[in-house]
């Protein structure tokens, strides 16, 4: 069976843990519980009749209180850059993290996840900035860990990309 | 040209005055008090004497006056542990102005966040110190025990029990890269490794996190580094879905390579709680900033409206000069005109003082029941402005197709009228006498396009790109705050429309706006 390591990276309170909880356990909690350190989960997915075991590394959010240890990313076959659509600063953090991650583990597949789609009325993201990263070849998926919208799609798309190599 | 009802305006003004408690002082160029007013008592300022140096009367202004060069903003100045104020100093022909605005809420919010961050730093420092002491003690004990091991099995037993009591599992890595437990296993061990009879343990098979860490640990063991390597925290879930937090350390003791896995209980909870609180506070602070920005926008809009009304009053006063007034009437008219000028200056100064960078403007849901009829809105604004146009000898025309009936757009009536007023007043300001300003409305399947065209000199190409930015004032601007077009843009964009400028083919300026028709928007929503 194919096994792939995926890392969840992004600023704090963007919904990384909630996305994993929604995908692995189909649950969601509105209560914000900050992640300290790392939590690892496993999920078996079926992709084109092929079983793929995903090892999900949920890293703590990046800010002045906690910096992401880049050694956690070793061996990752792909990663999610998670952005909170209602906080523009988390998009900038994601851009900075992408450059750092690529420097450490090279050009592995990744997806920019614009989370909190259920709060779209409060989104602060600029369409121009999103269009620019899409133009650079980034895959961007809008999601809501709360409603589940786009979550499965994000994980399966990244799995597909990793399997295709 | 306000479309806010008087009661709303009055409420907003009261709100701002209550929140910021503005107070002002005016000094001459020698720093002597000329005038003072507003909520001075709120800042502990009383018993002022005109003509006396201000620095002798208000200690916190010592050394600040007279103002030389640029305006000065001193944010969050704490006065005698009681009041906190933003102090704005700006210079004008009549003297130096000092504007005091209450900033107590911002100050206490910032202070609370700073307090948390400082507490966190102190706790980190203390934790680091304790851990260092603990490890120093443990390593000394391990070394001492290993020395004893050769002849004293009792020593190993005591040390093993001590480490198990501290919830630390000690694994020794052999040359064949296998691990064996040293001493007594802590209680948590059996939750994850239920076969205690096994001689060798592969912790990375149960703890996937360690697969990654052991790569780095190998380097420490191979290089025989004396400094331990710590893994950082990680969380594991046992078979009963309970979460456990651990931290691993790779160390060399003599020739032995050890992997220590420590269960973190209280230490983790304390750290998690602190970070959680700090981050929650940060989120609250971010929301607070957003709210403050919204209030600033509101303040600007109110001032902008006041400015519009003042223009209308000014025009009326100017018309009065043509009337056959008594000498007493003329005298009162002159007083009125002076007050209008003073009020205008005050509005401009407050706008200057508040011209902070405002980036966000949160969306509001549009209520279709308040949708405006664009023809009706344009007509009402034109009717209101006609006297001003006549006085300036400029014609004002409205063109639209009378056979069309569907003129409802996704826009709220009062704001749409304010947008038209802005564009038409701008056109008047740049129109020469005996010229015409034309408002034209055209409709297609989904949108209505309105244009306001004048016969002035048009907008210089160099400033076209900045026209709709906030606080933008063109060269030789006859005197607005640079908010009108910014307000138009953000409002129209919020309704899903767009606004822009095109030079008129006849040489004047032509501003256009495009708004979705209500019927089309409803059809899209249903689809």
Boltz contact constraints between the chains, C-beta under 6 A:
constraints:
  - contact:
      token1: [A, 12]
      token2: [B, 279]
      max_distance: 6.0
  - contact:
      token1: [A, 34]
      token2: [B, 275]
      max_distance: 6.0
  - contact:
      token1: [A, 34]
      token2: [B, 276]
      max_distance: 6.0
  - contact:
      token1: [A, 34]
      token2: [B, 279]
      max_distance: 6.0
  - contact:
      token1: [A, 36]
      token2: [B, 233]
      max_distance: 6.0
  - contact:
      token1: [A, 36]
      token2: [B, 271]
      max_distance: 6.0
  - contact:
      token1: [A, 36]
      token2: [B, 272]
      max_distance: 6.0
  - contact:
      token1: [A, 36]
      token2: [B, 275]
      max_distance: 6.0
  - contact:
      token1: [A, 37]
      token2: [B, 232]
      max_distance: 6.0
  - contact:
      token1: [A, 37]
      token2: [B, 233]
      max_distance: 6.0
  - contact:
      token1: [A, 37]
      token2: [B, 234]
      max_distance: 6.0
  - contact:
      token1: [A, 38]
      token2: [B, 234]
      max_distance: 6.0
  - contact:
      token1: [A, 39]
      token2: [B, 235]
      max_distance: 6.0
  - contact:
      token1: [A, 40]
      token2: [B, 208]
      max_distance: 6.0
  - contact:
      token1: [A, 40]
      token2: [B, 209]
      max_distance: 6.0
  - contact:
      token1: [A, 65]
      token2: [B, 275]
      max_distance: 6.0
  - contact:
      token1: [A, 65]
      token2: [B, 278]
      max_distance: 6.0
  - contact:
      token1: [A, 69]
      token2: [B, 232]
      max_distance: 6.0
  - contact:
      token1: [A, 74]
      token2: [B, 212]
      max_distance: 6.0
  - contact:
      token1: [A, 121]
      token2: [B, 363]
      max_distance: 6.0
